[in-house]
Amino acid sequence: MIKEYDVVKAKKDLSDTVLTGCRGAVVMIYQEPTLGYEVEFVDNEGVTLDVLTVYPDDIESSR
């Protein structure tokens, strides 16, 4: 189960800047109307690439 502040990675390209394998941190979890996550994706230097609302099929735990 993914929780707030977990590090996750994109399972597919999510935007022009957030590509498969890109890592980010969950900053908020939405329960309604459906389960979703607000994720801040960053590059290898920690610079924010994008903040996106994604769904369980879009991300996986980065552990």
Jmol script that loads the backbone (N, CA, C; Angstrom):
load data "model"
ATOM      1  N   MET A   1       0.836  -1.188   0.000  1.00  0.00           N
ATOM      2  CA  MET A   1       0.000   0.000   0.000  1.00  0.00           C
ATOM      3  C   MET A   1       0.878   1.249   0.000  1.00  0.00           C
ATOM      4  N   ILE A   2       0.555   2.173  -0.846  1.00  0.00           N
ATOM      5  CA  ILE A   2       1.308   3.419  -0.959  1.00  0.00           C
ATOM      6  C   ILE A   2       0.750   4.431   0.048  1.00  0.00           C
ATOM      7  N   LYS A   3       1.670   5.088   0.774  1.00  0.00           N
ATOM      8  CA  LYS A   3       1.281   6.061   1.796  1.00  0.00           C
ATOM      9  C   LYS A   3       1.875   7.434   1.457  1.00  0.00           C
ATOM     10  N   GLU A   4       1.374   8.477   2.146  1.00  0.00           N
ATOM     11  CA  GLU A   4       1.944   9.808   1.968  1.00  0.00           C
ATOM     12  C   GLU A   4       3.436   9.774   2.251  1.00  0.00           C
ATOM     13  N   TYR A   5       4.190  10.505   1.466  1.00  0.00           N
ATOM     14  CA  TYR A   5       5.646  10.656   1.553  1.00  0.00           C
ATOM     15  C   TYR A   5       6.418   9.441   1.049  1.00  0.00           C
ATOM     16  N   ASP A   6       5.734   8.391   0.596  1.00  0.00           N
ATOM     17  CA  ASP A   6       6.441   7.262  -0.017  1.00  0.00           C
ATOM     18  C   ASP A   6       7.086   7.723  -1.318  1.00  0.00           C
ATOM     19  N   VAL A   7       8.230   7.142  -1.625  1.00  0.00           N
ATOM     20  CA  VAL A   7       8.870   7.376  -2.917  1.00  0.00           C
ATOM     21  C   VAL A   7       8.321   6.338  -3.890  1.00  0.00           C
ATOM     22  N   VAL A   8       7.881   6.820  -5.044  1.00  0.00           N
ATOM     23  CA  VAL A   8       7.288   5.962  -6.066  1.00  0.00           C
ATOM     24  C   VAL A   8       7.980   6.221  -7.395  1.00  0.00           C
ATOM     25  N   LYS A   9       7.709   5.353  -8.360  1.00  0.00           N
ATOM     26  CA  LYS A   9       8.219   5.600  -9.710  1.00  0.00           C
ATOM     27  C   LYS A   9       7.101   5.379 -10.715  1.00  0.00           C
ATOM     28  N   ALA A  10       7.198   6.110 -11.805  1.00  0.00           N
ATOM     29  CA  ALA A  10       6.193   6.048 -12.862  1.00  0.00           C
ATOM     30  C   ALA A  10       6.304   4.723 -13.611  1.00  0.00           C
ATOM     31  N   LYS A  11       5.184   4.056 -13.817  1.00  0.00           N
ATOM     32  CA  LYS A  11       5.156   2.799 -14.558  1.00  0.00           C
ATOM     33  C   LYS A  11       5.032   3.024 -16.064  1.00  0.00           C
ATOM     34  N   LYS A  12       4.740   4.285 -16.453  1.00  0.00           N
ATOM     35  CA  LYS A  12       4.600   4.646 -17.866  1.00  0.00           C
ATOM     36  C   LYS A  12       4.851   6.138 -17.996  1.00  0.00           C
ATOM     37  N   ASP A  13       4.988   6.626 -19.209  1.00  0.00           N
ATOM     38  CA  ASP A  13       5.143   8.058 -19.439  1.00  0.00           C
ATOM     39  C   ASP A  13       3.861   8.758 -18.993  1.00  0.00           C
ATOM     40  N   LEU A  14       3.991   9.757 -18.113  1.00  0.00           N
ATOM     41  CA  LEU A  14       2.828  10.452 -17.568  1.00  0.00           C
ATOM     42  C   LEU A  14       2.691  11.879 -18.095  1.00  0.00           C
ATOM     43  N   SER A  15       3.768  12.434 -18.614  1.00  0.00           N
ATOM     44  CA  SER A  15       3.754  13.774 -19.227  1.00  0.00           C
ATOM     45  C   SER A  15       4.996  13.890 -20.097  1.00  0.00           C
ATOM     46  N   ASP A  16       5.204  15.055 -20.665  1.00  0.00           N
ATOM     47  CA  ASP A  16       6.406  15.273 -21.488  1.00  0.00           C
ATOM     48  C   ASP A  16       7.681  15.208 -20.662  1.00  0.00           C
ATOM     49  N   THR A  17       7.583  15.502 -19.359  1.00  0.00           N
ATOM     50  CA  THR A  17       8.769  15.530 -18.498  1.00  0.00           C
ATOM     51  C   THR A  17       8.850  14.343 -17.540  1.00  0.00           C
ATOM     52  N   VAL A  18       7.717  13.705 -17.273  1.00  0.00           N
ATOM     53  CA  VAL A  18       7.691  12.556 -16.351  1.00  0.00           C
ATOM     54  C   VAL A  18       7.564  11.285 -17.195  1.00  0.00           C
ATOM     55  N   LEU A  19       8.699  10.594 -17.337  1.00  0.00           N
ATOM     56  CA  LEU A  19       8.761   9.412 -18.189  1.00  0.00           C
ATOM     57  C   LEU A  19       8.835   8.148 -17.339  1.00  0.00           C
ATOM     58  N   THR A  20       8.682   7.012 -17.959  1.00  0.00           N
ATOM     59  CA  THR A  20       8.750   5.728 -17.277  1.00  0.00           C
ATOM     60  C   THR A  20       9.997   5.651 -16.405  1.00  0.00           C
ATOM     61  N   GLY A  21       9.808   5.248 -15.149  1.00  0.00           N
ATOM     62  CA  GLY A  21      10.931   5.105 -14.224  1.00  0.00           C
ATOM     63  C   GLY A  21      11.260   6.348 -13.428  1.00  0.00           C
ATOM     64  N   CYS A  22      10.661   7.480 -13.773  1.00  0.00           N
ATOM     65  CA  CYS A  22      10.895   8.729 -13.048  1.00  0.00           C
ATOM     66  C   CYS A  22      10.396   8.575 -11.617  1.00  0.00           C
ATOM     67  N   ARG A  23      11.179   9.084 -10.659  1.00  0.00           N
ATOM     68  CA  ARG A  23      10.834   8.948  -9.242  1.00  0.00           C
ATOM     69  C   ARG A  23      10.192  10.222  -8.706  1.00  0.00           C
ATOM     70  N   GLY A  24       9.338  10.017  -7.696  1.00  0.00           N
ATOM     71  CA  GLY A  24       8.681  11.146  -7.061  1.00  0.00           C
ATOM     72  C   GLY A  24       8.205  10.768  -5.677  1.00  0.00           C
ATOM     73  N   ALA A  25       7.675  11.741  -4.959  1.00  0.00           N
ATOM     74  CA  ALA A  25       7.162  11.532  -3.609  1.00  0.00           C
ATOM     75  C   ALA A  25       5.670  11.828  -3.578  1.00  0.00           C
ATOM     76  N   VAL A  26       4.938  10.971  -2.903  1.00  0.00           N
ATOM     77  CA  VAL A  26       3.497  11.170  -2.738  1.00  0.00           C
ATOM     78  C   VAL A  26       3.296  12.292  -1.726  1.00  0.00           C
ATOM     79  N   VAL A  27       2.590  13.344  -2.132  1.00  0.00           N
ATOM     80  CA  VAL A  27       2.360  14.470  -1.225  1.00  0.00           C
ATOM     81  C   VAL A  27       0.920  14.522  -0.720  1.00  0.00           C
ATOM     82  N   MET A  28       0.017  13.786  -1.370  1.00  0.00           N
ATOM     83  CA  MET A  28      -1.366  13.750  -0.927  1.00  0.00           C
ATOM     84  C   MET A  28      -2.046  12.523  -1.524  1.00  0.00           C
ATOM     85  N   ILE A  29      -2.977  11.961  -0.766  1.00  0.00           N
ATOM     86  CA  ILE A  29      -3.762  10.827  -1.249  1.00  0.00           C
ATOM     87  C   ILE A  29      -5.228  11.242  -1.271  1.00  0.00           C
ATOM     88  N   TYR A  30      -5.888  10.977  -2.397  1.00  0.00           N
ATOM     89  CA  TYR A  30      -7.314  11.255  -2.549  1.00  0.00           C
ATOM     90  C   TYR A  30      -8.084   9.943  -2.452  1.00  0.00           C
ATOM     91  N   GLN A  31      -9.164   9.938  -1.694  1.00  0.00           N
ATOM     92  CA  GLN A  31     -10.008   8.755  -1.579  1.00  0.00           C
ATOM     93  C   GLN A  31     -11.277   8.876  -2.425  1.00  0.00           C
ATOM     94  N   GLU A  32     -11.717  10.099  -2.660  1.00  0.00           N
ATOM     95  CA  GLU A  32     -12.968  10.341  -3.385  1.00  0.00           C
ATOM     96  C   GLU A  32     -12.713  11.252  -4.572  1.00  0.00           C
ATOM     97  N   PRO A  33     -13.334  11.113  -5.692  1.00  0.00           N
ATOM     98  CA  PRO A  33     -14.318  10.089  -6.020  1.00  0.00           C
ATOM     99  C   PRO A  33     -13.696   8.724  -6.309  1.00  0.00           C
ATOM    100  N   THR A  34     -12.371   8.690  -6.491  1.00  0.00           N
ATOM    101  CA  THR A  34     -11.657   7.434  -6.686  1.00  0.00           C
ATOM    102  C   THR A  34     -10.256   7.593  -6.108  1.00  0.00           C
ATOM    103  N   LEU A  35      -9.592   6.495  -5.819  1.00  0.00           N
ATOM    104  CA  LEU A  35      -8.254   6.549  -5.242  1.00  0.00           C
ATOM    105  C   LEU A  35      -7.283   7.196  -6.219  1.00  0.00           C
ATOM    106  N   GLY A  36      -6.571   8.210  -5.746  1.00  0.00           N
ATOM    107  CA  GLY A  36      -5.579   8.901  -6.564  1.00  0.00           C
ATOM    108  C   GLY A  36      -4.495   9.474  -5.683  1.00  0.00           C
ATOM    109  N   TYR A  37      -3.390   9.851  -6.300  1.00  0.00           N
ATOM    110  CA  TYR A  37      -2.235  10.362  -5.571  1.00  0.00           C
ATOM    111  C   TYR A  37      -1.721  11.629  -6.226  1.00  0.00           C
ATOM    112  N   GLU A  38      -1.378  12.610  -5.419  1.00  0.00           N
ATOM    113  CA  GLU A  38      -0.671  13.794  -5.896  1.00  0.00           C
ATOM    114  C   GLU A  38       0.811  13.494  -5.688  1.00  0.00           C
ATOM    115  N   VAL A  39       1.585  13.504  -6.769  1.00  0.00           N
ATOM    116  CA  VAL A  39       2.989  13.119  -6.695  1.00  0.00           C
ATOM    117  C   VAL A  39       3.853  14.229  -7.274  1.00  0.00           C
ATOM    118  N   GLU A  40       4.905  14.586  -6.522  1.00  0.00           N
ATOM    119  CA  GLU A  40       5.905  15.528  -7.022  1.00  0.00           C
ATOM    120  C   GLU A  40       7.053  14.712  -7.592  1.00  0.00           C
ATOM    121  N   PHE A  41       7.208  14.740  -8.906  1.00  0.00           N
ATOM    122  CA  PHE A  41       8.266  14.009  -9.586  1.00  0.00           C
ATOM    123  C   PHE A  41       9.493  14.905  -9.712  1.00  0.00           C
ATOM    124  N   VAL A  42      10.679  14.325  -9.492  1.00  0.00           N
ATOM    125  CA  VAL A  42      11.930  15.085  -9.514  1.00  0.00           C
ATOM    126  C   VAL A  42      12.960  14.390 -10.399  1.00  0.00           C
ATOM    127  N   ASP A  43      13.966  15.173 -10.824  1.00  0.00           N
ATOM    128  CA  ASP A  43      15.073  14.583 -11.585  1.00  0.00           C
ATOM    129  C   ASP A  43      16.138  14.078 -10.608  1.00  0.00           C
ATOM    130  N   ASN A  44      17.262  13.617 -11.135  1.00  0.00           N
ATOM    131  CA  ASN A  44      18.319  13.039 -10.296  1.00  0.00           C
ATOM    132  C   ASN A  44      18.971  14.045  -9.351  1.00  0.00           C
ATOM    133  N   GLU A  45      18.800  15.350  -9.630  1.00  0.00           N
ATOM    134  CA  GLU A  45      19.354  16.382  -8.763  1.00  0.00           C
ATOM    135  C   GLU A  45      18.333  16.894  -7.757  1.00  0.00           C
ATOM    136  N   GLY A  46      17.115  16.363  -7.801  1.00  0.00           N
ATOM    137  CA  GLY A  46      16.067  16.780  -6.884  1.00  0.00           C
ATOM    138  C   GLY A  46      15.252  17.972  -7.350  1.00  0.00           C
ATOM    139  N   VAL A  47      15.438  18.375  -8.599  1.00  0.00           N
ATOM    140  CA  VAL A  47      14.678  19.496  -9.162  1.00  0.00           C
ATOM    141  C   VAL A  47      13.307  18.979  -9.609  1.00  0.00           C
ATOM    142  N   THR A  48      12.264  19.699  -9.221  1.00  0.00           N
ATOM    143  CA  THR A  48      10.901  19.291  -9.568  1.00  0.00           C
ATOM    144  C   THR A  48      10.694  19.326 -11.077  1.00  0.00           C
ATOM    145  N   LEU A  49      10.202  18.205 -11.607  1.00  0.00           N
ATOM    146  CA  LEU A  49       9.855  18.120 -13.022  1.00  0.00           C
ATOM    147  C   LEU A  49       8.388  18.461 -13.243  1.00  0.00           C
ATOM    148  N   ASP A  50       7.535  17.943 -12.345  1.00  0.00           N
ATOM    149  CA  ASP A  50       6.093  18.141 -12.484  1.00  0.00           C
ATOM    150  C   ASP A  50       5.417  17.647 -11.215  1.00  0.00           C
ATOM    151  N   VAL A  51       4.239  18.166 -10.943  1.00  0.00           N
ATOM    152  CA  VAL A  51       3.381  17.663  -9.879  1.00  0.00           C
ATOM    153  C   VAL A  51       2.104  17.209 -10.554  1.00  0.00           C
ATOM    154  N   LEU A  52       1.805  15.916 -10.432  1.00  0.00           N
ATOM    155  CA  LEU A  52       0.682  15.328 -11.157  1.00  0.00           C
ATOM    156  C   LEU A  52      -0.237  14.557 -10.231  1.00  0.00           C
ATOM    157  N   THR A  53      -1.509  14.517 -10.593  1.00  0.00           N
ATOM    158  CA  THR A  53      -2.448  13.602  -9.953  1.00  0.00           C
ATOM    159  C   THR A  53      -2.426  12.320 -10.772  1.00  0.00           C
ATOM    160  N   VAL A  54      -2.107  11.218 -10.114  1.00  0.00           N
ATOM    161  CA  VAL A  54      -1.987   9.932 -10.799  1.00  0.00           C
ATOM    162  C   VAL A  54      -2.854   8.889 -10.097  1.00  0.00           C
ATOM    163  N   TYR A  55      -2.978   7.745 -10.719  1.00  0.00           N
ATOM    164  CA  TYR A  55      -3.833   6.670 -10.214  1.00  0.00           C
ATOM    165  C   TYR A  55      -2.993   5.428  -9.939  1.00  0.00           C
ATOM    166  N   PRO A  56      -3.538   4.482  -9.186  1.00  0.00           N
ATOM    167  CA  PRO A  56      -2.740   3.306  -8.778  1.00  0.00           C
ATOM    168  C   PRO A  56      -2.035   2.584  -9.930  1.00  0.00           C
ATOM    169  N   ASP A  57      -2.635   2.541 -11.109  1.00  0.00           N
ATOM    170  CA  ASP A  57      -2.016   1.856 -12.246  1.00  0.00           C
ATOM    171  C   ASP A  57      -0.858   2.644 -12.861  1.00  0.00           C
ATOM    172  N   ASP A  58      -0.696   3.908 -12.463  1.00  0.00           N
ATOM    173  CA  ASP A  58       0.329   4.777 -13.040  1.00  0.00           C
ATOM    174  C   ASP A  58       1.673   4.684 -12.315  1.00  0.00           C
ATOM    175  N   ILE A  59       1.668   4.255 -11.048  1.00  0.00           N
ATOM    176  CA  ILE A  59       2.877   4.300 -10.229  1.00  0.00           C
ATOM    177  C   ILE A  59       3.063   2.984  -9.472  1.00  0.00           C
ATOM    178  N   GLU A  60       4.288   2.792  -8.972  1.00  0.00           N
ATOM    179  CA  GLU A  60       4.578   1.659  -8.107  1.00  0.00           C
ATOM    180  C   GLU A  60       5.585   2.100  -7.057  1.00  0.00           C
ATOM    181  N   SER A  61       5.631   1.375  -5.965  1.00  0.00           N
ATOM    182  CA  SER A  61       6.581   1.695  -4.898  1.00  0.00           C
ATOM    183  C   SER A  61       7.993   1.608  -5.441  1.00  0.00           C
ATOM    184  N   SER A  62       8.858   2.477  -4.951  1.00  0.00           N
ATOM    185  CA  SER A  62      10.235   2.510  -5.433  1.00  0.00           C
ATOM    186  C   SER A  62      11.184   1.771  -4.511  1.00  0.00           C
ATOM    187  N   ARG A  63      10.690   1.011  -3.579  1.00  0.00           N
ATOM    188  CA  ARG A  63      11.530   0.281  -2.615  1.00  0.00           C
ATOM    189  C   ARG A  63      12.309  -0.808  -3.258  1.00  0.00           C
TER     190      ARG A  63
END
end "model"
wireframe off; spacefill off
backbone 0.3
color backbone group
